[in-house]
Amino acid sequence: MEQVPTPGEGRPAFSDDNVGVLLEALPYIREFHGKTVVIKYGGAAMRDEALREAFAADVVLLKYVGMNPVVVHGGGPEITEYMKRLGMEVRFQQGLRVSDAETVEVSKMVLLGKVNADLVRRLNRAGQPAVGLSGEDGSLFEVGPVANAEEVGFVGKIERVDVDVLNHIAEDYIPVIASSASDRESNSYNVNADEAAGKVAAALGAYKAIFLTDIVGWLEDPGDEATRISETTVAEVEAALPSTSGGMRPKLGACVDAIRGGAQNAHIIDGRRPHSLLLELFTVAGIGTKVNP
């Protein structure tokens, strides 16, 4: 018969606090079972080694408890780093990277050859098979130029998402989607990863769309993290968008796209915090900003 180790010998003792965590998570696990969750992966969670490992473990756990995670990622910091190495100018306009043909080429190399491949490898190693995709695979994204193309160059807006491609893959694998795509004439574009995640969540009718970033959530005062808005409505977000600038603007816009398109909720959470994904989904208080219909 197997010997059960006593506390201090082998396995650590299981405390009442551990039981409380499991009991708190149980109703959420039950509620989310079989539901699709689209996760935009970015910020510090993508740059820090320990956070990369924690994120992969979290996504695999979601799959193990019966959820259907779909990951959408950009690679902003890495793209910027490689552009600087090559002596290229880095500029942003309203949170979008100003892109010429050379910028798009570098972006695709970084997104597909580095970021996407690394995340797929980590998910596989953590225990669930993953498949890397770009917006061009299976014509997943159909894009056209953004309205202010004269200011930002080759930046695309997603006009259609082919959910059949994702549904087939998601039956057995975790889809990992890089935010690059081309139009019908095969012209390549950069696509903002927040927008891509919002459009994917809308097309799939996702139960939740979750955006990892480098701030605790949407703030009443952008300079004070103590002013985090814990819960809000899509109408309140829409009203605030015209006066919102910087990187929060595309995230809030993506929350609107997701919910107006059919997703049930959207969340903006702090990817600098280990296991922030699980803390937002499986605890009563949550840690970010939840946007309701």
C-alpha positions in Angstrom: 0.0 0.0 0.0 1.2 3.5 -0.8 2.6 5.4 2.2 0.9 8.8 2.7 3.5 11.3 3.7 3.0 13.2 6.9 3.3 17.0 7.0 6.9 18.0 6.5 7.7 14.7 4.8 7.0 14.8 1.1 3.8 16.7 0.2 3.1 19.9 2.1 0.1 20.1 4.4 -3.2 21.2 2.8 -4.5 24.2 4.7 -8.1 25.5 5.2 -7.0 28.4 3.0 -6.4 26.0 0.1 -9.8 24.5 0.6 -11.4 28.0 0.6 -9.7 28.8 -2.8 -11.1 25.6 -4.3 -14.6 26.2 -3.0 -14.6 29.8 -4.2 -13.5 28.6 -7.7 -16.0 25.8 -8.0 -19.2 27.7 -9.0 -17.2 29.6 -11.7 -15.7 26.4 -13.0 -19.2 24.9 -13.2 -20.5 28.1 -14.9 -17.7 28.3 -17.5 -17.6 24.7 -18.4 -17.9 24.3 -22.2 -17.7 28.0 -22.7 -15.3 29.8 -25.1 -12.9 32.4 -23.7 -10.8 34.6 -26.0 -7.6 35.8 -24.3 -5.5 38.7 -25.6 -2.0 37.9 -24.5 0.4 40.9 -24.2 2.3 43.3 -22.0 4.5 42.1 -19.2 3.0 38.6 -19.3 4.7 38.2 -22.7 8.1 39.7 -21.7 8.9 38.2 -18.3 10.0 34.5 -18.3 8.1 33.6 -15.0 5.0 35.3 -16.3 5.2 33.5 -19.6 5.3 30.1 -17.8 2.4 31.1 -15.5 0.3 32.2 -18.4 0.8 28.9 -20.3 -0.1 27.0 -17.1 -3.2 29.1 -16.6 -4.5 28.6 -20.2 -3.8 24.8 -20.0 -5.8 24.7 -16.7 -8.7 26.4 -18.4 -8.7 23.6 -21.0 -8.5 20.9 -18.4 -11.5 22.2 -16.5 -13.6 22.1 -19.6 -13.3 25.6 -21.1 -12.3 26.4 -24.7 -9.5 29.0 -24.6 -8.5 30.9 -27.8 -5.4 33.0 -27.5 -4.7 36.1 -29.6 -1.4 37.9 -29.4 0.6 40.8 -30.6 4.2 41.4 -30.0 4.6 45.1 -29.6 7.7 45.3 -27.4 9.5 42.6 -29.4 8.7 44.3 -32.7 9.9 47.7 -31.3 13.1 46.0 -30.1 13.9 44.5 -33.5 13.0 47.7 -35.4 15.4 49.6 -33.2 18.1 47.0 -33.8 17.6 47.6 -37.5 17.7 51.3 -37.2 14.1 51.8 -38.1 11.9 54.6 -36.8 9.2 53.6 -34.3 6.1 55.8 -34.2 2.6 55.4 -32.9 -0.6 57.2 -33.7 -3.7 56.8 -31.4 -2.2 53.6 -30.0 -1.5 52.1 -33.5 2.0 51.5 -34.9 2.7 53.6 -37.9 3.7 50.9 -40.5 5.3 50.9 -43.9 6.0 47.8 -45.9 9.3 47.2 -44.2 7.7 47.5 -40.7 5.0 45.0 -41.7 7.7 42.5 -42.8 9.6 42.8 -39.5 6.3 42.5 -37.6 5.4 39.3 -39.3 8.8 37.8 -38.7 8.7 38.6 -35.0 5.0 37.6 -34.5 5.2 34.3 -36.3 8.8 33.2 -36.0 9.3 34.2 -32.4 6.2 35.1 -30.3 3.7 32.6 -31.7 6.2 29.7 -31.9 7.3 30.3 -28.3 3.8 30.4 -26.9 2.8 27.2 -28.8 5.8 25.5 -27.4 5.0 26.5 -23.9 1.4 25.4 -24.1 2.5 22.0 -25.5 5.0 21.6 -22.7 2.4 22.5 -20.1 0.2 19.7 -21.2 -2.2 20.7 -24.0 -1.6 20.6 -27.7 -1.7 24.1 -29.3 -1.7 25.2 -33.0 -0.2 28.5 -34.1 -2.1 30.6 -36.7 -1.9 34.0 -38.4 -4.8 35.9 -39.9 -3.7 34.6 -43.3 -4.0 30.9 -42.4 -7.3 29.5 -43.8 -8.2 33.1 -44.6 -9.0 33.5 -40.9 -9.1 37.3 -41.1 -10.3 39.4 -44.0 -8.9 42.9 -43.6 -8.9 46.3 -45.2 -7.0 49.6 -44.5 -8.1 51.6 -41.4 -9.9 54.9 -41.9 -6.8 56.9 -41.1 -4.5 54.9 -43.3 -2.8 58.1 -44.5 -1.5 58.6 -41.0 -0.7 55.1 -39.9 0.2 53.3 -43.2 -0.2 49.6 -43.6 -2.5 49.0 -40.6 -5.5 46.9 -41.2 -9.0 46.6 -39.7 -10.6 43.2 -39.6 -13.8 43.0 -41.7 -14.5 39.3 -41.2 -13.4 36.4 -39.1 -13.9 32.8 -40.5 -15.1 31.0 -37.4 -15.2 27.7 -39.2 -11.4 27.6 -39.2 -11.3 28.3 -35.4 -14.1 25.9 -34.5 -12.4 23.0 -36.3 -9.1 23.6 -34.6 -10.5 24.4 -31.1 -12.2 21.0 -30.9 -8.9 19.3 -30.2 -6.3 22.1 -29.8 -5.7 25.5 -28.3 -5.6 28.0 -31.2 -2.9 30.7 -30.8 -3.5 33.5 -33.3 -0.9 36.1 -34.3 -2.3 39.5 -35.2 -1.2 39.8 -38.8 -3.3 39.4 -42.0 -3.6 40.3 -45.6 -6.4 41.7 -47.9 -7.9 40.0 -50.9 -5.0 41.3 -53.1 -2.5 39.7 -50.7 -1.3 43.0 -49.3 0.0 42.4 -45.8 -1.1 44.6 -42.9 -0.3 45.0 -39.2 -3.4 44.4 -37.1 -3.8 45.7 -33.6 -3.9 42.6 -31.3 -6.6 44.1 -29.1 -8.9 44.7 -32.1 -8.1 41.2 -33.4 -9.1 39.6 -30.0 -12.3 41.7 -29.9 -13.3 40.6 -33.4 -12.5 37.0 -32.7 -14.5 37.0 -29.5 -17.5 38.6 -31.3 -17.4 36.1 -34.2 -17.2 33.2 -31.8 -19.9 34.6 -29.5 -17.4 34.0 -26.7 -18.5 33.8 -23.1 -15.7 36.2 -22.2 -13.0 38.3 -23.9 -10.0 39.0 -21.6 -7.3 41.5 -22.3 -4.0 41.3 -20.5 -2.2 44.6 -20.2 0.4 46.4 -18.0 -2.1 48.3 -15.8 -4.5 47.2 -13.1 -7.6 48.0 -15.3 -9.5 50.9 -16.7 -8.8 53.9 -14.4 -10.9 57.0 -13.7 -7.6 58.9 -13.3 -5.1 57.5 -15.7 -2.3 58.5 -13.4 -3.7 56.7 -10.3 -4.1 52.9 -10.1 -6.2 53.3 -7.0 -9.0 54.7 -9.2 -9.5 51.3 -11.0 -13.0 50.8 -12.2 -14.0 47.4 -11.1 -17.2 47.0 -13.2 -18.8 49.0 -15.9 -21.1 48.8 -18.9 -20.4 48.8 -22.6 -22.5 52.0 -22.9 -20.2 53.8 -20.4 -17.2 52.6 -22.2 -18.5 53.9 -25.5 -19.3 57.3 -24.0 -15.7 57.5 -22.7 -13.9 56.4 -25.9 -13.7 59.8 -27.6 -11.8 61.3 -24.7 -9.5 58.2 -24.2 -6.0 58.1 -25.7 -2.9 55.9 -25.7 -2.9 52.2 -25.4 -6.1 52.0 -23.4 -8.1 53.3 -26.3 -7.8 50.1 -28.5 -8.4 47.9 -25.5 -11.7 49.7 -24.6 -12.7 49.7 -28.3 -12.0 46.0 -28.5 -14.2 45.4 -25.4 -17.0 47.2 -27.2 -16.4 45.2 -30.4 -16.5 42.0 -28.5 -19.7 42.7 -26.6 -21.6 44.4 -29.4 -20.7 41.5 -31.6 -22.1 38.8 -29.2 -19.6 38.2 -26.5 -21.2 38.2 -23.0 -18.5 40.0 -21.0 -15.1 41.6 -21.5 -12.3 42.0 -18.9 -9.1 44.2 -18.8 -6.6 42.7 -16.3 -3.1 43.2 -15.1 -0.7 40.8 -16.8 2.1 41.8 -14.5 0.5 39.8 -11.8 1.2 36.1 -11.8 -1.9 34.0 -12.5 -4.0 37.1 -13.1 -6.2 35.2 -15.6 -7.3 32.7 -12.9 -7.7 35.4 -10.2 -10.1 37.3 -12.5 -12.1 34.3 -13.6 -12.3 32.2 -10.5 -12.5 34.7 -7.5 -15.5 36.8 -6.3 -13.6 40.1 -6.2 -11.6 39.7 -9.4 -8.6 41.9 -10.0 -9.4 44.0 -13.2 -12.2 45.8 -14.9 -15.2 43.8 -16.1 -17.3 45.3 -18.9 -20.9 44.1 -19.0 -23.4 44.3 -21.8 
